[in-house]
Amino acid sequence: MRARLLTRYVLGEMIPTFFLGVVVFVFILLMFQALRLTEFVLVHGVKLSTIAQMMGYLSTSFLPILFPMSLLFTVILTYGRMSADSEVVAMKATGLSMWSISTPALILSTLVCILSLQTSFYVAPWGNRQFEQLVAKLGSMKPGVTIKEGTFSEGFFDLVVYANQVDNKAGRLIDVFIYDERNAQAPITVIAREGELVQDPERPGHSASLRLINGSIHRGSEGRHTKIDFSTYDLQLFDPIAEQNHFSSPTSMGMEELSARIEKSINAEGLPMKPQQRIEFLTEFHRRIAIGLACLLFGILGVALGTSTNRRGARSGGTVVSIGVIVIYWALAVSAESLARQGQLPPGIAMWLANFIFMIAAVFLAKKTWA
């Protein structure tokens, strides 16, 4: 009976703190995107409603990493406060074991683990894909989103584009250089005085062509060079929405699709995987599972760290400790992921390395605290 009341009491304190932590961490991560989002509004004239959509999709894609962070923050803060107020000592005095005191954190960790895995498998890939589609749509309507003045840009419909001037409001480019290798057998180079983006009048932002004025087309094959001058030339562009529906990155694939492509060794374009591509897919596969299961480790670790001190400064110290643990974990995870993508460690080992290290730390601290 006492253990049940304790569980309801501690969970009642942790759940609001957990959701508050999610909101705080979403805000922090969006702040890192603030400069880019502000540029969309001030420079490219993107509507605030579109920016709100982008923020929503970004927040959705952040969820799998936000849940473990918020969980650790919640557990350390809650148990740190209980420890500082001597509630843990009082609970032990009534005959409750440390296992019973830790049960609420383990229950919440399990629930958050399931939630994190589900968002990592399905929700976050959807958010990534929606964000990619929205950026592609903006790129077709406002070339300045992807094309920078005086810079070779590679993100505009798989073309390498250079323009001395970009008039984003009119959708016009001045002094244009384009290298088009979408057809690998016959790549072409186009030089033009001006370029103008022409939208599909029935579906703006879904289909477009680039109308080039006063220029020349250069094609080389078998040691010969062909030059064709033109006054007007329409360079057909891909439909960004259709392309995004067919070809997506591993981070934008649902877990079933990702697993199926790994099993069949087929990449996002439906072609046999190259070794580097297989590493990318395997890294993403293991990363999703490892991040979700990290919630269980953070729950145990949070209780151990939160109850390891009785200092009155534990309330503020809990925040500092949780941030420190999060930084260490993600530093290890990112470093291991980099080694995996470089082929220096197998993805199945690299992506679980941080979890393994933290599991050892969690077990050690739990034994020390619960002894």
C-alpha atoms as a printed R data frame, in Angstrom:
    type eleno elety resid chain resno      x      y       z
1   ATOM     1    CA   MET     A     1  0.000  0.000   0.000
2   ATOM     2    CA   ARG     A     2  2.758  2.428   0.949
3   ATOM     3    CA   ALA     A     3  4.705  1.518  -2.188
4   ATOM     4    CA   ARG     A     4  1.620  2.182  -4.323
5   ATOM     5    CA   LEU     A     5  1.045  5.576  -2.732
6   ATOM     6    CA   LEU     A     6  4.732  6.407  -3.204
7   ATOM     7    CA   THR     A     7  4.550  5.460  -6.886
8   ATOM     8    CA   ARG     A     8  1.529  7.682  -7.495
9   ATOM     9    CA   TYR     A     9  3.100 10.562  -5.552
10  ATOM    10    CA   VAL     A    10  6.434 10.484  -7.400
11  ATOM    11    CA   LEU     A    11  4.870  9.891 -10.830
12  ATOM    12    CA   GLY     A    12  2.496 12.791 -10.190
13  ATOM    13    CA   GLU     A    13  5.529 15.019  -9.684
14  ATOM    14    CA   MET     A    14  7.627 13.643 -12.539
15  ATOM    15    CA   ILE     A    15  5.107 13.616 -15.397
16  ATOM    16    CA   PRO     A    16  4.483 17.424 -15.487
17  ATOM    17    CA   THR     A    17  8.225 18.000 -15.156
18  ATOM    18    CA   PHE     A    18  8.868 15.621 -18.041
19  ATOM    19    CA   PHE     A    19  6.542 17.485 -20.414
20  ATOM    20    CA   LEU     A    20  7.999 20.790 -19.264
21  ATOM    21    CA   GLY     A    21 11.448 19.409 -20.075
22  ATOM    22    CA   VAL     A    22 10.298 18.410 -23.578
23  ATOM    23    CA   VAL     A    23  9.017 21.949 -24.228
24  ATOM    24    CA   VAL     A    24 12.217 23.538 -22.891
25  ATOM    25    CA   PHE     A    25 14.503 21.305 -24.960
26  ATOM    26    CA   VAL     A    26 12.382 21.838 -28.111
27  ATOM    27    CA   PHE     A    27 12.772 25.584 -27.610
28  ATOM    28    CA   ILE     A    28 16.534 25.244 -27.108
29  ATOM    29    CA   LEU     A    29 17.013 23.138 -30.254
30  ATOM    30    CA   LEU     A    30 14.832 25.473 -32.328
31  ATOM    31    CA   MET     A    31 16.987 28.381 -31.168
32  ATOM    32    CA   PHE     A    32 19.891 26.814 -33.064
33  ATOM    33    CA   GLN     A    33 17.722 27.074 -36.214
34  ATOM    34    CA   ALA     A    34 16.581 30.624 -35.469
35  ATOM    35    CA   LEU     A    35 19.112 32.328 -37.762
36  ATOM    36    CA   ARG     A    36 18.180 30.140 -40.718
37  ATOM    37    CA   LEU     A    37 14.435 30.552 -40.126
38  ATOM    38    CA   THR     A    38 14.827 34.322 -39.749
39  ATOM    39    CA   GLU     A    39 16.674 34.421 -43.070
40  ATOM    40    CA   PHE     A    40 13.732 32.688 -44.746
41  ATOM    41    CA   VAL     A    41 11.405 35.439 -43.515
42  ATOM    42    CA   LEU     A    42 13.540 38.567 -43.936
43  ATOM    43    CA   VAL     A    43 15.549 37.690 -47.042
44  ATOM    44    CA   HIS     A    44 13.354 35.284 -48.981
45  ATOM    45    CA   GLY     A    45  9.941 36.564 -47.940
46  ATOM    46    CA   VAL     A    46  8.640 33.200 -46.710
47  ATOM    47    CA   LYS     A    47  5.287 33.459 -44.923
48  ATOM    48    CA   LEU     A    48  5.137 33.097 -41.150
49  ATOM    49    CA   SER     A    49  2.627 30.256 -41.545
50  ATOM    50    CA   THR     A    50  5.219 28.353 -43.588
51  ATOM    51    CA   ILE     A    51  7.865 29.026 -40.933
52  ATOM    52    CA   ALA     A    52  5.446 27.661 -38.318
53  ATOM    53    CA   GLN     A    53  5.088 24.502 -40.426
54  ATOM    54    CA   MET     A    54  8.855 24.147 -40.636
55  ATOM    55    CA   MET     A    55  9.191 24.552 -36.874
56  ATOM    56    CA   GLY     A    56  6.518 21.903 -36.356
57  ATOM    57    CA   TYR     A    57  8.250 19.402 -38.638
58  ATOM    58    CA   LEU     A    58 11.633 20.142 -37.047
59  ATOM    59    CA   SER     A    59 10.195 19.671 -33.562
60  ATOM    60    CA   THR     A    60  8.710 16.341 -34.631
61  ATOM    61    CA   SER     A    61 12.043 15.146 -35.981
62  ATOM    62    CA   PHE     A    62 13.726 16.145 -32.684
63  ATOM    63    CA   LEU     A    63 11.404 14.051 -30.493
64  ATOM    64    CA   PRO     A    64 13.456 10.809 -30.342
65  ATOM    65    CA   ILE     A    65 16.409 12.644 -28.807
66  ATOM    66    CA   LEU     A    66 14.280 15.002 -26.719
67  ATOM    67    CA   PHE     A    67 12.537 12.225 -24.786
68  ATOM    68    CA   PRO     A    68 15.716 10.692 -23.243
69  ATOM    69    CA   MET     A    69 17.052 14.156 -22.428
70  ATOM    70    CA   SER     A    70 13.805 15.230 -20.775
71  ATOM    71    CA   LEU     A    71 13.573 11.947 -18.862
72  ATOM    72    CA   LEU     A    72 17.042 12.315 -17.379
73  ATOM    73    CA   PHE     A    73 16.329 15.943 -16.495
74  ATOM    74    CA   THR     A    74 13.056 14.915 -14.803
75  ATOM    75    CA   VAL     A    75 14.420 11.988 -12.777
76  ATOM    76    CA   ILE     A    76 17.510 13.810 -11.512
77  ATOM    77    CA   LEU     A    77 15.495 16.910 -10.639
78  ATOM    78    CA   THR     A    78 12.726 14.987  -8.862
79  ATOM    79    CA   TYR     A    79 14.935 12.621  -6.877
80  ATOM    80    CA   GLY     A    80 17.418 15.396  -6.191
81  ATOM    81    CA   ARG     A    81 14.630 17.485  -4.645
82  ATOM    82    CA   MET     A    82 13.383 14.523  -2.616
83  ATOM    83    CA   SER     A    83 16.913 13.874  -1.416
84  ATOM    84    CA   ALA     A    84 17.507 17.534  -0.541
85  ATOM    85    CA   ASP     A    85 14.237 17.652   1.452
86  ATOM    86    CA   SER     A    86 15.168 14.414   3.254
87  ATOM    87    CA   GLU     A    87 12.117 12.674   1.797
88  ATOM    88    CA   VAL     A    88 14.257  9.735   0.680
89  ATOM    89    CA   VAL     A    89 15.547  9.312   4.248
90  ATOM    90    CA   ALA     A    90 11.982  9.437   5.576
91  ATOM    91    CA   MET     A    91 10.854  6.838   3.055
92  ATOM    92    CA   LYS     A    92 13.654  4.488   4.075
93  ATOM    93    CA   ALA     A    93 12.755  5.038   7.730
94  ATOM    94    CA   THR     A    94  9.218  3.763   7.060
95  ATOM    95    CA   GLY     A    95 10.657  0.503   5.751
96  ATOM    96    CA   LEU     A    96 10.584  1.207   2.034
97  ATOM    97    CA   SER     A    97 13.527 -0.230   0.110
98  ATOM    98    CA   MET     A    98 15.518  1.729  -2.430
99  ATOM    99    CA   TRP     A    99 14.052 -0.535  -5.078
100 ATOM   100    CA   SER     A   100 10.522  0.583  -4.115
101 ATOM   101    CA   ILE     A   101 11.633  4.221  -4.093
102 ATOM   102    CA   SER     A   102 13.116  3.792  -7.591
103 ATOM   103    CA   THR     A   103 10.079  2.012  -9.052
104 ATOM   104    CA   PRO     A   104  8.298  5.230 -10.230
105 ATOM   105    CA   ALA     A   105 11.400  6.253 -12.209
106 ATOM   106    CA   LEU     A   106 11.649  2.787 -13.770
107 ATOM   107    CA   ILE     A   107  7.966  2.862 -14.743
108 ATOM   108    CA   LEU     A   108  8.314  6.295 -16.349
109 ATOM   109    CA   SER     A   109 11.552  5.214 -18.083
110 ATOM   110    CA   THR     A   110  9.812  2.196 -19.602
111 ATOM   111    CA   LEU     A   111  6.895  4.280 -20.858
112 ATOM   112    CA   VAL     A   112  9.200  6.942 -22.301
113 ATOM   113    CA   CYS     A   113 11.361  4.227 -23.881
114 ATOM   114    CA   ILE     A   114  8.332  2.834 -25.737
115 ATOM   115    CA   LEU     A   115  7.269  6.347 -26.754
116 ATOM   116    CA   SER     A   116 10.772  7.226 -27.924
117 ATOM   117    CA   LEU     A   117 11.075  4.045 -30.014
118 ATOM   118    CA   GLN     A   118  7.717  4.658 -31.674
119 ATOM   119    CA   THR     A   119  8.557  8.258 -32.558
120 ATOM   120    CA   SER     A   120 12.010  7.205 -33.751
121 ATOM   121    CA   PHE     A   121 10.568  4.461 -35.969
122 ATOM   122    CA   TYR     A   122  7.632  6.349 -37.476
123 ATOM   123    CA   VAL     A   123  6.953  9.929 -36.345
124 ATOM   124    CA   ALA     A   124 10.434 11.459 -36.706
125 ATOM   125    CA   PRO     A   125 11.004 10.023 -40.236
126 ATOM   126    CA   TRP     A   126  7.646 11.498 -41.244
127 ATOM   127    CA   GLY     A   127  8.689 14.883 -39.848
128 ATOM   128    CA   ASN     A   128 12.017 14.708 -41.689
129 ATOM   129    CA   ARG     A   129 10.305 13.859 -44.957
130 ATOM   130    CA   GLN     A   130  7.713 16.621 -44.594
131 ATOM   131    CA   PHE     A   131 10.490 19.125 -43.850
132 ATOM   132    CA   GLU     A   132 12.461 18.003 -46.934
133 ATOM   133    CA   GLN     A   133  9.358 18.331 -49.122
134 ATOM   134    CA   LEU     A   134  8.601 21.793 -47.772
135 ATOM   135    CA   VAL     A   135 12.169 22.998 -48.380
136 ATOM   136    CA   ALA     A   136 12.054 21.513 -51.902
137 ATOM   137    CA   LYS     A   137  8.774 23.321 -52.562
138 ATOM   138    CA   LEU     A   138 10.258 26.602 -51.324
139 ATOM   139    CA   GLY     A   139 13.293 26.004 -53.526
140 ATOM   140    CA   SER     A   140 11.060 25.717 -56.599
141 ATOM   141    CA   MET     A   141  9.120 28.876 -55.732
142 ATOM   142    CA   LYS     A   142 12.024 30.955 -54.382
143 ATOM   143    CA   PRO     A   143 15.398 30.051 -55.905
144 ATOM   144    CA   GLY     A   144 17.180 32.242 -53.373
145 ATOM   145    CA   VAL     A   145 16.353 29.681 -50.693
146 ATOM   146    CA   THR     A   146 18.900 27.284 -52.203
147 ATOM   147    CA   ILE     A   147 20.934 29.508 -54.574
148 ATOM   148    CA   LYS     A   148 23.308 32.051 -53.026
149 ATOM   149    CA   GLU     A   149 24.800 34.938 -54.983
150 ATOM   150    CA   GLY     A   150 28.377 34.348 -56.072
151 ATOM   151    CA   THR     A   151 28.392 30.768 -54.758
152 ATOM   152    CA   PHE     A   152 28.212 27.374 -56.444
153 ATOM   153    CA   SER     A   153 25.025 25.778 -55.072
154 ATOM   154    CA   GLU     A   154 24.316 22.059 -55.387
155 ATOM   155    CA   GLY     A   155 20.899 21.804 -53.737
156 ATOM   156    CA   PHE     A   156 18.755 23.209 -56.582
157 ATOM   157    CA   PHE     A   157 17.033 20.224 -58.282
158 ATOM   158    CA   ASP     A   158 20.276 18.216 -58.402
159 ATOM   159    CA   LEU     A   159 21.949 20.955 -60.487
160 ATOM   160    CA   VAL     A   160 25.154 22.840 -59.768
161 ATOM   161    CA   VAL     A   161 24.138 26.495 -60.176
162 ATOM   162    CA   TYR     A   162 26.114 29.726 -60.001
163 ATOM   163    CA   ALA     A   163 24.579 33.204 -60.355
164 ATOM   164    CA   ASN     A   164 26.144 36.610 -59.868
165 ATOM   165    CA   GLN     A   165 22.804 38.063 -58.753
166 ATOM   166    CA   VAL     A   166 19.602 36.506 -57.387
167 ATOM   167    CA   ASP     A   167 16.326 38.438 -57.455
168 ATOM   168    CA   ASN     A   168 14.264 36.281 -55.127
169 ATOM   169    CA   LYS     A   169 11.047 38.300 -55.425
170 ATOM   170    CA   ALA     A   170 10.962 38.035 -59.210
171 ATOM   171    CA   GLY     A   171 12.497 34.553 -59.266
172 ATOM   172    CA   ARG     A   172 15.228 35.799 -61.601
173 ATOM   173    CA   LEU     A   173 18.932 34.959 -61.871
174 ATOM   174    CA   ILE     A   174 21.577 37.153 -63.525
175 ATOM   175    CA   ASP     A   175 24.777 35.796 -65.179
176 ATOM   176    CA   VAL     A   176 23.980 32.119 -64.748
177 ATOM   177    CA   PHE     A   177 26.246 29.088 -64.958
178 ATOM   178    CA   ILE     A   178 24.635 25.613 -64.706
179 ATOM   179    CA   TYR     A   179 26.218 22.166 -64.732
180 ATOM   180    CA   ASP     A   180 23.591 19.482 -65.301
181 ATOM   181    CA   GLU     A   181 24.708 15.878 -64.800
182 ATOM   182    CA   ARG     A   182 21.306 14.346 -64.100
183 ATOM   183    CA   ASN     A   183 21.976 12.331 -67.235
184 ATOM   184    CA   ALA     A   184 25.380 10.880 -66.352
185 ATOM   185    CA   GLN     A   185 25.937  9.713 -69.937
186 ATOM   186    CA   ALA     A   186 25.543 13.202 -71.389
187 ATOM   187    CA   PRO     A   187 26.192 16.006 -68.855
188 ATOM   188    CA   ILE     A   188 25.760 19.535 -70.141
189 ATOM   189    CA   THR     A   189 26.955 22.996 -69.170
190 ATOM   190    CA   VAL     A   190 24.688 25.985 -69.724
191 ATOM   191    CA   ILE     A   191 25.767 29.630 -69.604
192 ATOM   192    CA   ALA     A   192 23.129 32.369 -69.855
193 ATOM   193    CA   ARG     A   193 22.740 36.085 -69.321
194 ATOM   194    CA   GLU     A   194 19.503 35.649 -67.378
195 ATOM   195    CA   GLY     A   195 17.343 32.931 -65.927
196 ATOM   196    CA   GLU     A   196 13.751 32.965 -64.755
197 ATOM   197    CA   LEU     A   197 11.824 30.344 -62.804
198 ATOM   198    CA   VAL     A   198  8.556 29.412 -64.518
199 ATOM   199    CA   GLN     A   199  5.902 27.824 -62.298
200 ATOM   200    CA   ASP     A   200  3.179 25.375 -63.205
201 ATOM   201    CA   PRO     A   201  0.155 27.758 -63.110
202 ATOM   202    CA   GLU     A   202 -2.172 24.986 -61.904
203 ATOM   203    CA   ARG     A   203  0.095 23.694 -59.114
204 ATOM   204    CA   PRO     A   204  2.542 26.414 -57.987
205 ATOM   205    CA   GLY     A   205  5.496 24.988 -56.121
206 ATOM   206    CA   HIS     A   206  4.935 21.451 -57.412
207 ATOM   207    CA   SER     A   207  6.450 21.678 -60.882
208 ATOM   208    CA   ALA     A   208  8.725 24.219 -62.559
209 ATOM   209    CA   SER     A   209 11.181 24.910 -65.339
210 ATOM   210    CA   LEU     A   210 14.078 27.344 -65.570
211 ATOM   211    CA   ARG     A   211 13.791 29.639 -68.592
212 ATOM   212    CA   LEU     A   212 17.246 30.801 -69.667
213 ATOM   213    CA   ILE     A   213 17.748 33.836 -71.924
214 ATOM   214    CA   ASN     A   214 20.667 34.673 -74.261
215 ATOM   215    CA   GLY     A   215 23.163 31.917 -73.650
216 ATOM   216    CA   SER     A   216 24.782 28.754 -74.900
217 ATOM   217    CA   ILE     A   217 24.735 25.008 -74.220
218 ATOM   218    CA   HIS     A   218 28.037 23.114 -74.083
219 ATOM   219    CA   ARG     A   219 28.307 19.351 -74.369
220 ATOM   220    CA   GLY     A   220 31.447 17.270 -74.616
221 ATOM   221    CA   SER     A   221 31.648 13.610 -75.644
222 ATOM   222    CA   GLU     A   222 34.373 11.392 -77.081
223 ATOM   223    CA   GLY     A   223 36.824 14.263 -77.214
224 ATOM   224    CA   ARG     A   224 34.466 16.528 -79.164
225 ATOM   225    CA   HIS     A   225 32.909 19.771 -77.976
226 ATOM   226    CA   THR     A   226 29.459 20.915 -79.108
227 ATOM   227    CA   LYS     A   227 28.166 24.442 -78.580
228 ATOM   228    CA   ILE     A   228 24.593 25.574 -79.218
229 ATOM   229    CA   ASP     A   229 23.620 29.241 -78.864
230 ATOM   230    CA   PHE     A   230 20.059 30.142 -77.900
231 ATOM   231    CA   SER     A   231 17.919 33.178 -77.233
232 ATOM   232    CA   THR     A   232 15.485 31.237 -75.022
233 ATOM   233    CA   TYR     A   233 15.923 27.781 -73.510
234 ATOM   234    CA   ASP     A   234 13.659 26.024 -71.002
235 ATOM   235    CA   LEU     A   235 15.514 23.673 -68.693
236 ATOM   236    CA   GLN     A   236 12.992 21.214 -67.284
237 ATOM   237    CA   LEU     A   237 13.240 20.663 -63.540
238 ATOM   238    CA   PHE     A   238 12.096 17.699 -61.497
239 ATOM   239    CA   ASP     A   239  8.802 17.738 -59.641
240 ATOM   240    CA   PRO     A   240 10.136 18.193 -56.083
241 ATOM   241    CA   ILE     A   241  7.149 16.611 -54.345
242 ATOM   242    CA   ALA     A   242  7.102 13.523 -56.555
243 ATOM   243    CA   GLU     A   243 10.851 13.144 -56.244
244 ATOM   244    CA   GLN     A   244 10.733 13.387 -52.474
245 ATOM   245    CA   ASN     A   245  7.999 10.733 -52.363
246 ATOM   246    CA   HIS     A   246 10.167  8.303 -54.309
247 ATOM   247    CA   PHE     A   247 13.687  9.106 -53.160
248 ATOM   248    CA   SER     A   248 14.236  9.852 -49.493
249 ATOM   249    CA   SER     A   249 17.237  9.711 -47.224
250 ATOM   250    CA   PRO     A   250 17.585  6.970 -44.559
251 ATOM   251    CA   THR     A   251 16.570  9.456 -41.840
252 ATOM   252    CA   SER     A   252 13.238 10.002 -43.653
253 ATOM   253    CA   MET     A   253 12.342  6.325 -44.002
254 ATOM   254    CA   GLY     A   254 10.016  4.425 -41.696
255 ATOM   255    CA   MET     A   255 11.576  1.551 -39.792
256 ATOM   256    CA   GLU     A   256  9.966 -1.129 -41.980
257 ATOM   257    CA   GLU     A   257 11.253  0.486 -45.168
258 ATOM   258    CA   LEU     A   258 14.701  0.976 -43.664
259 ATOM   259    CA   SER     A   259 14.871 -2.658 -42.500
260 ATOM   260    CA   ALA     A   260 13.624 -3.970 -45.854
261 ATOM   261    CA   ARG     A   261 16.224 -2.006 -47.806
262 ATOM   262    CA   ILE     A   262 19.012 -3.229 -45.518
263 ATOM   263    CA   GLU     A   263 17.821 -6.811 -45.879
264 ATOM   264    CA   LYS     A   264 17.622 -6.563 -49.685
265 ATOM   265    CA   SER     A   265 20.725 -4.311 -49.939
266 ATOM   266    CA   ILE     A   266 18.787 -1.765 -52.006
267 ATOM   267    CA   ASN     A   267 19.412  1.965 -51.570
268 ATOM   268    CA   ALA     A   268 16.896  4.830 -51.636
269 ATOM   269    CA   GLU     A   269 16.921  4.893 -55.452
270 ATOM   270    CA   GLY     A   270 16.128  1.174 -55.678
271 ATOM   271    CA   LEU     A   271 19.653  0.285 -56.835
272 ATOM   272    CA   PRO     A   272 22.116 -2.151 -55.219
273 ATOM   273    CA   MET     A   273 23.807 -0.555 -52.215
274 ATOM   274    CA   LYS     A   274 27.387  0.560 -52.345
275 ATOM   275    CA   PRO     A   275 29.478 -0.237 -49.220
276 ATOM   276    CA   GLN     A   276 29.265  3.357 -47.946
277 ATOM   277    CA   GLN     A   277 25.508  3.435 -48.470
278 ATOM   278    CA   ARG     A   278 25.084  0.215 -46.497
279 ATOM   279    CA   ILE     A   279 27.049  1.785 -43.639
280 ATOM   280    CA   GLU     A   280 24.705  4.815 -43.717
281 ATOM   281    CA   PHE     A   281 21.598  2.619 -43.559
282 ATOM   282    CA   LEU     A   282 22.960  0.358 -40.805
283 ATOM   283    CA   THR     A   283 24.098  3.370 -38.773
284 ATOM   284    CA   GLU     A   284 20.621  4.902 -38.953
285 ATOM   285    CA   PHE     A   285 19.003  1.562 -38.054
286 ATOM   286    CA   HIS     A   286 21.091  1.017 -34.919
287 ATOM   287    CA   ARG     A   287 20.968  4.702 -33.943
288 ATOM   288    CA   ARG     A   288 17.178  4.681 -33.678
289 ATOM   289    CA   ILE     A   289 17.056  1.645 -31.393
290 ATOM   290    CA   ALA     A   290 20.001  2.753 -29.251
291 ATOM   291    CA   ILE     A   291 18.512  6.206 -28.592
292 ATOM   292    CA   GLY     A   292 15.172  4.706 -27.549
293 ATOM   293    CA   LEU     A   293 16.705  2.172 -25.165
294 ATOM   294    CA   ALA     A   294 18.919  4.877 -23.659
295 ATOM   295    CA   CYS     A   295 15.794  5.963 -21.734
296 ATOM   296    CA   LEU     A   296 16.085  2.878 -19.511
297 ATOM   297    CA   LEU     A   297 19.704  3.706 -18.710
298 ATOM   298    CA   PHE     A   298 18.893  7.349 -18.018
299 ATOM   299    CA   GLY     A   299 16.139  6.325 -15.605
300 ATOM   300    CA   ILE     A   300 18.490  4.194 -13.497
301 ATOM   301    CA   LEU     A   301 21.295  6.732 -13.766
302 ATOM   302    CA   GLY     A   302 18.965  9.594 -12.834
303 ATOM   303    CA   VAL     A   303 17.853  7.910  -9.606
304 ATOM   304    CA   ALA     A   304 21.445  7.123  -8.632
305 ATOM   305    CA   LEU     A   305 22.649 10.657  -9.307
306 ATOM   306    CA   GLY     A   306 19.590 12.296  -7.741
307 ATOM   307    CA   THR     A   307 19.761 10.372  -4.462
308 ATOM   308    CA   SER     A   308 23.530 10.449  -4.075
309 ATOM   309    CA   THR     A   309 23.496 13.780  -2.254
310 ATOM   310    CA   ASN     A   310 21.590 15.437   0.538
311 ATOM   311    CA   ARG     A   311 22.887 18.909  -0.095
312 ATOM   312    CA   ARG     A   312 20.436 21.791  -0.023
313 ATOM   313    CA   GLY     A   313 21.852 22.908  -3.354
314 ATOM   314    CA   ALA     A   314 20.671 19.708  -5.020
315 ATOM   315    CA   ARG     A   315 17.744 21.478  -6.716
316 ATOM   316    CA   SER     A   316 19.957 23.705  -8.854
317 ATOM   317    CA   GLY     A   317 22.689 21.081  -8.982
318 ATOM   318    CA   GLY     A   318 20.309 18.575 -10.558
319 ATOM   319    CA   THR     A   319 19.921 20.757 -13.639
320 ATOM   320    CA   VAL     A   320 23.683 21.133 -14.019
321 ATOM   321    CA   VAL     A   321 24.284 17.404 -13.556
322 ATOM   322    CA   SER     A   322 21.592 16.433 -16.069
323 ATOM   323    CA   ILE     A   323 22.992 18.813 -18.695
324 ATOM   324    CA   GLY     A   324 26.515 17.494 -18.061
325 ATOM   325    CA   VAL     A   325 25.395 13.865 -18.459
326 ATOM   326    CA   ILE     A   326 23.475 14.720 -21.644
327 ATOM   327    CA   VAL     A   327 26.499 16.494 -23.146
328 ATOM   328    CA   ILE     A   328 28.792 13.548 -22.356
329 ATOM   329    CA   TYR     A   329 26.338 11.011 -23.789
330 ATOM   330    CA   TRP     A   330 25.774 12.887 -27.053
331 ATOM   331    CA   ALA     A   331 29.479 13.632 -27.439
332 ATOM   332    CA   LEU     A   332 30.166  9.885 -27.219
333 ATOM   333    CA   ALA     A   333 27.249  9.037 -29.523
334 ATOM   334    CA   VAL     A   334 28.197 11.601 -32.180
335 ATOM   335    CA   SER     A   335 31.873 10.583 -32.098
336 ATOM   336    CA   ALA     A   336 30.960  6.907 -32.451
337 ATOM   337    CA   GLU     A   337 28.565  7.707 -35.289
338 ATOM   338    CA   SER     A   338 31.326  9.594 -37.086
339 ATOM   339    CA   LEU     A   339 33.643  6.582 -36.732
340 ATOM   340    CA   ALA     A   340 30.904  4.323 -38.097
341 ATOM   341    CA   ARG     A   341 30.256  6.536 -41.140
342 ATOM   342    CA   GLN     A   342 33.999  6.650 -41.835
343 ATOM   343    CA   GLY     A   343 34.122  2.861 -41.743
344 ATOM   344    CA   GLN     A   344 36.466  2.743 -38.746
345 ATOM   345    CA   LEU     A   345 33.944  0.899 -36.548
346 ATOM   346    CA   PRO     A   346 31.074 -1.437 -37.477
347 ATOM   347    CA   PRO     A   347 27.740  0.439 -37.076
348 ATOM   348    CA   GLY     A   348 26.412 -2.325 -34.799
349 ATOM   349    CA   ILE     A   349 29.229 -1.618 -32.346
350 ATOM   350    CA   ALA     A   350 29.645  2.130 -32.776
351 ATOM   351    CA   MET     A   351 26.004  3.077 -32.217
352 ATOM   352    CA   TRP     A   352 25.787  1.024 -29.014
353 ATOM   353    CA   LEU     A   353 29.098  2.197 -27.571
354 ATOM   354    CA   ALA     A   354 27.655  5.152 -25.627
355 ATOM   355    CA   ASN     A   355 24.853  2.959 -24.258
356 ATOM   356    CA   PHE     A   356 27.350  0.329 -23.153
357 ATOM   357    CA   ILE     A   357 29.524  2.874 -21.319
358 ATOM   358    CA   PHE     A   358 26.505  4.446 -19.635
359 ATOM   359    CA   MET     A   359 25.144  1.015 -18.698
360 ATOM   360    CA   ILE     A   360 28.366  0.298 -16.791
361 ATOM   361    CA   ALA     A   361 28.154  3.698 -15.085
362 ATOM   362    CA   ALA     A   362 24.459  3.200 -14.233
363 ATOM   363    CA   VAL     A   363 25.028 -0.258 -12.717
364 ATOM   364    CA   PHE     A   364 28.026  0.939 -10.718
365 ATOM   365    CA   LEU     A   365 26.231  3.988  -9.314
366 ATOM   366    CA   ALA     A   366 23.031  2.009  -8.647
367 ATOM   367    CA   LYS     A   367 24.899 -0.613  -6.623
368 ATOM   368    CA   LYS     A   368 26.686  2.097  -4.686
369 ATOM   369    CA   THR     A   369 23.476  4.038  -3.988
370 ATOM   370    CA   TRP     A   370 21.199  1.095  -3.257
371 ATOM   371    CA   ALA     A   371 23.687 -0.814  -1.101
